[in-house]
Amino acid sequence: MELAIEIENLCKVYPGRMALDNVSFSVKKGSIHGFLGPNGAGKSTTMKILSGLIPETSGKFIVNGKVGFLPEHPPVYPNMTVKDYLNFVFSIYAYTGSSNHIVEVMKKTGLTDVQNRLIGNLSKGYQQRVGIAQAIVHSPEIIILDEPTVGLDPVAIADIRALINELKNDHTILFSSHQLHDVELLCSEITLINQGKIVVSGAIDTILSDLKTNMSVKARVMNFSEEAKKKLQSTFAVETVTFEQDRENKNTILRIATKGKNDIRPELARFLSDSSIGLLEFYEERSDLEDLFKRIHE
């Protein structure tokens, strides 16, 4: 797989503080790569180095293509109209392309209807769209987005998520976010950084699978009792067993956390299928990125 970004042993030292400590990871061409970590972990510093805004202290990186960058606070001019601002940014790159290009960028980012409005009068969600538009106005192969959904309401977050998903057709995207749900929906690969060091990097499914130290199973059954619970605990290696009545559906919801990584779902399903219990529904509850963040602080 061809790489869009390669980072090896990247370090950044500020007076009295090491912001990045031998950071190494890569981003595949054509992918949406999530860059995660707590505040102050080193995400913005890394992105600024990749974008050429600040120099690294040591290490090396390769960016295979032109870069468009959206910092956490979009660099927009509130007293300019959307169209004038994008034409201004476009001119900075010394391009002499036709105005049709700006029209296409506004169409792609959903700004056509507000092109003649002052940026300062737009909602934060639309201002963020303007920020993304300036990042792609020069047709970069790689887009780097620093917290593109920060401070937005749920509707605006969904709109930006849809926009990012659409942009992947023409660009490689590296973006940081605290919206873990968005990362899970958009990204096939992630990198997690904490205190300037890489914690883990790779395919999101593989990372979540490796994270799992036990299996969590949820089941819906016709009947369950303390006696059945004791029998289940004596039969299987389980950590916890909880159950509660679902009065609306007149059945029981059962949650089981197993010990270790052994997959005992077939045996559990057979146990719960006994006529005295009556299995109705059975599935594994998947670990998510929230667990990764929790692990960082343990």
Buried (B, 14 or more C-beta within 10 A) or exposed (E): EEBBBBBEBBBBBEEEEBBBBBBBBBBBBBBBBBBBBBEEBBBBBBBBBBBEEBEBBEBEBEBBEEBBBBBBEBEBBEEBBBBBBBBEBBEEEEEEEEEEBBBBBBEBBBBBEBBEBBBEEBEEBBBBBBBBBBBBBBBBBBBBBBBBBBEBEEEBBBBBBEBBBEBBEBBBBBBBBBBBEBBBEBBEBBBBBBBBBBBBBBEBEEBBEEBBEBBBBEBBBBEBEEEBBEBBBEEBEBBEBEBEEEEEEEBBBBBBBBBEEEEBBEEBEEBBEEEEBBBBEBEEEEBBBEBBBEEBEE
